[in-house]
């Protein structure tokens, strides 16, 4: 089995003295893991930063065994944000969600494209807004679309809540409006909390997964 593709590095782990196992999210082959010989060497290890875009050559004897990657760095994403802790944590959070929520070797070009577009806006002033809406898109593509207009809602003097799995969650105000350009700090906090609750209720808890530490840290920046 052999293929070539492009993809983003989602995680890496030491395999032996000189090699690593990487997990990537590729355009045409979905999420895939493999061994990189020499990946922990001084020459190569700087390329394997979570979030970096790679060119991948994959080989495997069969689909039931872990394969091997030969890689080239296509675009260094992570180093651009080393001096910005919020963006670094946000990038790690997005990659971790892809790692734990996507099925192995299942192609999803819509999620891949949305992830790339979200990264393209990381240098804009509204980057966190883009990330928040990317989480909603990911939730939808994973099979749980939220219809804020038609779902059962409960409205009182101060809040609008939505019922999901028998529980009510406060909807951020700008989710109910159109063409909101500027988010307040409060808006951002509420949106991150809302998205977190939806992901926990529908994906993390039912599948006994661990919620990403990086995502909790990102949320704390807006307390």
C-alpha positions, 0 to 999 in steps of 0.5 A: 500500500502506497500513497502520496498526500498533503496533511497537517500534523496532529500529534507526535510520540517517541517510538524509539531512540531516533524515530517517532509516530505521527498522526496526520490529517490528510486531504485525500486519506483522512486521519492516518498514523505512521512511523517516521524513521529519524524523526527525532533527530536534530535535523528533522525534529524541528519540522514536526511541530503540531499544526505544521503542514507536511508532504507525505509519502506513506507505505504499509504492508497492509491496512491492518498494520502501522505504516511508514512516512517519508515527509517534507515540510510544506508549510511551517504553521506553528512557528508563526505563533510561538510568541502568541500563547493564545493562538498557539493554544488555539492551534493545539486545541483544534488539532487535538479535536481532529485527533480525538474526534475524527475516525481513522482513514475516513476522508472528509475534505469539507473538514480539511478545507474548513481547517485550512481556511480557519488557519488562514485567518489566524493573522486577522484581528477576528481570529478567535471568532473564526475558530469559534465558528469552525468548532460549530462547523466541526460539530455539524460535520460530525453529525450534530447540526444545531438549528438555533431557529427551530430547536426547542428554546426557552426565553426569559428576560435575560437569556435564551436557552436551548434544550439538548439531550434533556439539558438547557444551555445558554445560547450566546447572543450573537449566535441568534443574530446575523452579521455580527462582526465584533465579539466582546470578551463576554461573547467569546467566553459564552461561545467557547463555553457553549461549544464545549458543552455541545462537544462534551454532551455529544462526543466526549462523554458518550465515547469516554474521551478526555476533553483537550487540556489545551481547549480548557486553557484557551477558555480560561484566557477569556474569563 
